[in-house]
């Protein structure tokens, strides 16, 4: 790779600052406003709470929990001996006081809230239940408002769902009772995530913000995938955009599945088994593509053997995910996450090595990868139930995209610079240094293309072959510098007298040629020759030069039926030029006598 020149470091540092700023803005823009009220012993006092339409309250703390029981409102007095407390949000593994909980089975949660005293009968509230185990039914003040999945003690009849529940209700009592029946079977992790209360408008804003954020990120990832595929098709030999495009698609799919669970808005009938399998496959499938991408960028430190091993591991893990139950394939996730962590730490080392070598763009890519790795570790801990946050992998990847796009922009910019340089060099090969016209090589390349087109279309064209009169006398009497000026002026007059689509070239010395697809008859060519001669005459009238500038011209018309070659056309035009030269010489001799 090319190394940065000194000024390149300034652009790199500026881009690094922009990347960090984008990181802060995106992460802060993805957060919603919350108040957190601590629940103790199954009750929460919100009597002094002032509801706002842009803030929700997290109902975190000790909910009443009745493990192994499905209890409906009004029946709790009969189950007092079964009551323990559970800290929401948390994995469903231990109670608030260390009680061991079985992840498979049923449970009932209950919370009583003392509501605000200010006109509760006129306030419409909302409740957001993100995930309570893998199926849940919600009662509010004794009325069933929502159910996702099928909550039952029969594992065969059970149906799971990760769909988010958004509930609105009118509160007319001083106390609000929330009862949630929940169940989990056949899923490796049972979680109870945060539950939020607010005004109906606040809940709506929260939901719309979450969905729109996920749609924006997913759309951006899909667009970036398409963009990188387009880059690859423009330059198929360079496969980094192809690998990164597939990785973008996989992360976009993962964001649909696990981000805000808005997959249910698209596929309302998707089963939890289908969702789990797809989510696991996005974990396994993305890694080979991103490692291939980095290997293309930094081949010195990423061996091919590492990629081959990773591909085999991915195929094995993906096959087990497709053809075995979740209790089997889910156990591979922890192992794969360890592999993921090890590989990304190695990638960071490889990129850091490139930084020490002052490789172009390595620093900003290092920062982007660091952000993405941090966000991915957040999702790993979230998946294991160790922390309770939102999924950040897609957001981290969104930041990473900018660092990667920076690298691609530099590389393709360098490629365009090389192309421009080559084009300039090619111009030197095909252009006459003195006049700027095409030289002999440039003319014949253009002329062959025109001849090929004319043979196919059966259309005629003309060549006008010109030679300056008594140009040797200009060089002999006034010097070669003045001769060069005469040649430059001749080129200018010929271009002025030609059509913009004509090919005008200097073949050698004082020999010039015009190839025109606009001229198809003898009359048209002769008119053009007269027009050019008049331009020379007008120049001589205005010129203060001590010599007259004139040109003799012969021409030839291409006849498609005669299957003529360029050499044959040149021979015809040269004969016409010779006759014009003789005529000019005789006329000059008569003037001298």
N, C-alpha and C positions, 0 to 999 in steps of 0.2 A: 504493500500500500504506500501511497505517497505520504510524506511527512508534512506536518504543518509548516508553512513559512511563518516568519515572526508575526506578521499581521493576522495570520490565521488564529493565533492564540486569543486575540481580542474578540473575534467572532465566537470562538468556542466558549469563552467565559461569559459573554453576553447571552449566548444560547443556554448556558447552564443556569444563569439567573432566571431566565424566562421559564425554564423547565421547573425550577423550584417554586416559582410563583404560581405556575399552573397547578402544581401539586397541592399547594395550600388552598387555592381557589376551588379546585374540584372537590377536595375532601371537605372543605367547609360548606360548599354549596350543596353537598349531599346530606347534610345533617338537618334534622327538623328540630323545632323548639319543643322542649319537654320540661315539666316540673316532675320531681320525684318525691312522692310521699311515702314514708315508711309505715308499713302495716305491722301491727303487733297483735298477736293472739287472735287473728282472724277478723279484726275490726280496723276501720280507718275513719278518722274524724276529719271531714272536709267542711265542717259547718262554717268555717271562716274563709273558705276558698272562694275566690272571685273568678268565675269561668271567663275565659277569653277565647275569641274565635280563631286565634292563631297558635294556641298552646294546648297540648294534651298533657295529662298526668299519667306517669308510669305507676302502675299499681304494684309496686315492688315490696316484698317483705313476707311476713308470716301469714299465709293463707291457711285456713282449716283444711286438713287433708284426711280423707277416709280411704286408705288403701284397700284394694280388693272389694270395694263396695260401689254399687251404683245406686245412689240415693237421690230421691226427688225432693223438691222443696216441701216443707211441712213434715218430713220424716226424720229430721236430724235428732230429735230428742231421744229416739229409740236407739241411736248409735253413738251416744256420748262416750262410751268406753272404747270405741274404735278411733276416736279423734286424735290426730297428731297435727303437727304444723309443718309446712313446707315453704322454704324460701323461694319465691318467684322473683326473677327467672333463674333456672338451674337445670342441670340434667336430672332426670328422675332416677336417682340412685340412692340418695340419703335424705332423711327428713331434717328438719331444722335443728334437731337435737341429736343427730347422729344415727337415727333409726335406719336400718337397711331396708331398701325398697326393691321389689322385683320389677325389672324393666318390662316384662311381659305380664299382661293382665289388665285390670280395670282400676279406676280410682275416681273419687269425687272431690272436687275442691269447692270451698265456700268462702265468701267474703261479704261482710256487712259494712256499708259505708254510711256515715251520717252526712247527709247532703247539705249544700248551702241553704241558709235560711231565707235568702232573698228570692221571693216569688218562684218557688220550685215548680208550681203548677203551670208556669208559662214557658219553661225551659225544655227544649228538646236536646237530648244528649246522644252521644255516640260511644260505641265501645269497639276497640280493635283487638281481636284475639289472633295472634300470628300463628302459634303452634302450641297445642296442649297434647302431648304424646303424639299419636298419629291418627286419632279420630276423636272428635269432641262434640258435645251437645251443650248449648248455653241456655240457661234459664235466667230471666231478669224479673225479679219480683213475682216469682211463681209461674211465669209464662215462658214457654219455649220460643226462643227467637231465632235460633240458628243451629244447624248441625252439618258437620262435614265428615264424610265417611259414614260408617255404620258402627255405632258404639254398642258393643254387646260382650257378654262373657263367653260366647261361643266362638272359638278361634276360626271355625270354618265359615261362620256367617259374617265375621268381622271384615270390614273394608276400610282401608286407611286412606288418608288424604292430607296433603300439606297446604290445602287451600286456606287462605287467610279469611277470617270472618270479620266483616264490617257491619255493625249493628247500630241502628238508630231507634230510640225509644223516648217516650215522654214520661218524665219523672213527676209523679204527683204526691209521693209520700216523703216524709222526712228522712226515711232510711231506704237505702238501695241494697237489695240482696242479689248477689251474683252467685249462681251455682253452675259449675261446669262438670259434667260427666266426661270421662276420658278413657281411652283404651289404647293398647299397643300390643300387636302380635307381629311376628315375622320381620321386625325392623331392628337393626343392630343398636340404634340409639333412640331412647325415649327422652324427649326434652319438653320442658315447659318454658316457653320464651315469654318475653315481657308482654304484659297486657296493658292497654292504654285506654283512659277515659277522658272525654272532653265534650265540648258542645258538638252538635251534629256538624256544624260548619268546620270546626277544628279537625274533627275526624275525617271529614271529606277532603280538606286541604292536605292532611297528612297522607291519605291514601293516594290522591292525585299526584302529590309530589313524589311519592315512592314509585308509582307506576311510570310517570313521565320520565323520571331519572333513569329507570331501567330501560325504557324504550329508547331514550336518547343514547345511552351507552351502547345498547345492542345495535342500534342503527349506525352509530359511528364505527363500531367494529366491522359491521357488514360492508360499509362504504370503504373502509381501509382495506378489507380483503379484496374487494373489487379493484381498488386502485393498484394494489400490489400484483394482482393477476394481470392487469393491463401492462404494468411495467415488465413483467416476465415475458408476455407475448411480444413486447417490443424488442426484448433482448433475451431470447430463450437460452442462450449460453450461460447467462448469469442466473442461478437458481435461487438466490437468497430471497427475492420477492415472492417466489412461488411458495417456499416453505413458510414464510411469514404470513402470506395470505391464508393458507390453510389453518395456521395457528389462530389467526383472527377469527375465522369462522367457528372454530371449536370453542373459543372463549365466548363468542357471542351466543352460541347454543347453551353453554353453561350458565351464562347470565340469565337467559330466559328460564332455565330450569330451577336455579337455586337463588337468584338475586332477590327479587321481591315476590317470587312465585307467580308472576303474572302469566306464566304458561297456562294457568287455568282460564285466563281470559281468551286465549287462543284455542286451547284444546280442553274444553270443560269436562270431557269424559276421560281424560287421561288417568290411568291407574297409578297408584303409588309404586307398583312394581316397575312399570314402564318409566316412570320418572326417575326412580333410583338407578335403574340400569343405565339410562342415558346420562345421568349425572356422573356415575362412576366412569363411563366410557370417555367422557370429556376430560377427566383427570388423566387417564392412561394415554389417550390419543394425542394430546397436545404436546407432550414432552419430546417425542422424537422429532417433531417438526421444529420446535424452538432450538433444540440442540443442533439440528442440521443447519438451521439459519446461522447460528453462531459459528459453526465450523466453516461455513462459507466465508464469513467475515474474518475469522481468526484461525486459519488452518494450522498455524505453527504449534498451538498448545492443545488442540482438541483432536485426538487421534480417531481414525476411522473405526478402530476396534470398539471404542466406547459407544459409538453410534450403533454398531451392529448388535452389541449386547443389549442395548436399550430397546431396539426394535424387537428382538426376540422376547424380552420381558413384557413389552407392550402387547404383543400378539397373544402370549399366554394369558396375561391378566384379562385382556378383552374377551378371549374365548371363554374363560371361566365366568366372566360377568354375563355373557350372553346365554350360557347353557347350564348354569348351576343356580341354586337358590341363594337368597341374600345372606343366609347364615354362613355360607361357604365363601362366596366371592367378596363379601364385605371385609373378611379378615385379611384379605390381601392389601387393603387400602393402607393400613398402618405401615406395612413393609414398603409399599410403593411411595408413601410419603417420606419415608427415611431415604429411599433412593433419590426422590425428588430433591430433598434438602441437600444431600451430598453432591448431586450433580450441579445444582445451582451455586453452591459454595465453590465448586471447582470452576464453574463458568465465571464467577466473580474473580477468582484467582487469575484465570486466563485473560480476562479483560484488564485486570490490574497490571498484569505483565505487559500488555499492549500499551498501557499508559506509560510505563517506564521506558518503552521503546518509542514514545511520542507518536504512536499510531494515530492516524487521523480519526477524530470523533470518539476515541475510546473513553475519555473522561465523562462526557455527557451520557454515553451509553451505560457506563458503570453506575451512574446515579439513577438512571431509569430502571435498570435491572434491580438495584437495591430497593427502590420503592415497590416494585412488583413482587420481589421476594418477601418483603415485609407484609404486604397485603395478602399474599398467598399463605404465609404462616398463620396470619389471623384466621383465614378460612379453615385451615387444618385444626386449629384449636377450637374454633366454633363447631366444626363437624364432630369433634370428640366430646363436645359439651364442656370443655374446660373454661371457656369464656363465653360471655353473652353479648355479642356485638352483631352488627350486620355484615353480610358478605361484602368483602372489599377487593376480592381478586379482580373483578372486572374493572373497578376504579383504578387499582394499581396498574393493571394492564393498559388502561386508557392513558395513564401518565407515561408508561413505558413506550407506547406508540409514538409519542412525540419525540422521545430520544431516538427511537429507531428511524422515524421519518427524517430526522435531522441527518442521520448517517446516510440514508438513501439519497437525500437531496444533495449531499456533498458528493457522493459517488457518481450520481448521474450528472451533476454539474461538471465534475471533472471529465466525465465521458464526453459531454457536449463541448467542453473546452478543447478536448483532444480532436474532436470532429471538426470544430472551427479551425483549429490549427492545421489539420490535414487539408481542409478545404482551401485555406490560404496557400498552403504549399502546392496544392493541385493547380490553383490559379497561376502560380509561378510557372508550372509545367506547361499550361495551356495558353498562357497570356504572353503577349509581346511586351517586354519591359518598357520600351520607349513609348509606344502609342497607347497601350492598354487594350488594344484589340486582341482577338484570338490570334495565335500564331499558326504555323502550318499544321502542327499536331492537333491543336484545338479545332481548327477548321475541318480537317478531314474526319475527325470523330463526329462532329456535328453533321457534316455532309453525308456521311454514311448512314446516319440515323434518318435524315431527311429522304435519302434515296430509298431506303428500306420501306419507309412509310408511303412514298410515292408509288413504288411497285405494287404495294398491297391495295392502295386506293385508286390506282390508275389515274392519278392526277399529275399535272405537269408542274414544273418549277424552272427557274432560270438562274444561271450564274453569269455574272458580269466580271470580266477579268480586266484589270487596269494596270497601267504602268506609267510612271511620271515621265514627262517629256524633258529631255536634256537635264536630267537630275545630276548627271556627272559634272556638268559645268557649274552647278551651284556649289558642289563640294570642292571642285578645283579652284574656283574663283573666290568663294566666300568662306570656305572652311567647313569642316565636318559638323561643327556646332550649329552653323546656320542650316546645314543640310538636315540635321536632326529636327530643327524647328519646322522645316518644310514638310518633313514626314509627319510630324504631329499635326500640323494644320491640314494636311491631306486627309489624315484619319478623321479629323473633326468634320471636314466638309463631306466626306463619304457617309459618315453616320448621320449627319444632318439631312442628306439627300436620300436616305434609306428609310424603309418602313421599320417600325419598332420590332417587328417579328423577324426581320432580315438578319442574316449572319454576315457580319463584316469582319474581315481578317486581313492581316499583313502576312503574306507568304514568305517574302524575303526581300531584302534591299528596298527597292521602290516599287515592288509588285504588291498589288492589293486585289482582293476579290470580294464580291458580294453575292450571297446566295439568297434568293427570294422565292418563297412559296406564293407570294401575292402576284407575281408576274407570270402569266401563262400564255401570252401571245407576243408575236414580234412587235406589234404596235405598242404594246404596254412597255416592253423592254426599251424600245427606242425612245419613248417619252421619258422614261426614267433616266436614260443616258443623257438626253438633252437637258433635263432638269439638273443633273449633277454638273454638267458642263457650264450651265448658267451660273451655278453657285461659285464655281472657280472663276468665271469671268467677273462676277460681282466682287469677289474677294480681291482680284487683281486691280480693279478700279479704285477700291478704297485703300489698298495696301501701299505702304511707302517703301516696300522692299525694292532693291535694285534689279530684281529679276521677276519674271512672270511664272506663275505656278499653273501648270496645265497637265492633263492626264489623257492618255489614249485608252480607249476601252473597246473590247470585243465581247461577244456574248454567245451563249448557247442555251437552247430550250430543251428540256428533257422530254423525250417522246416515250411514253409508257409502252407503246406497241413495238418500239425498236429495241427494247431491253438494253438501253445504253448504260455504260459504266461511268464512274466519275472521270476516269482517265480519258474516255472518249469525249465527254463533255468539255474537259479542259483543252483537249486538242482542237475542238471546233472553236472554242472561245479564243484560244491562242492564235489561231489563224486570223480571226477577225481583228484581234489586237494588232497583229503584224501589219495588216492592211491599213489600219488607222495610223500606225506609226509611220508607214511609208507616206501616207497622205499628208501627215503633219510635217514631215521632213521636206517634202516637195513644196508645200505652201510656204514654209519658212525660207527656203532657198529663193523662191520667187520674190518674197518681201525684201530679202537682202539685195538681190540684183536690182 
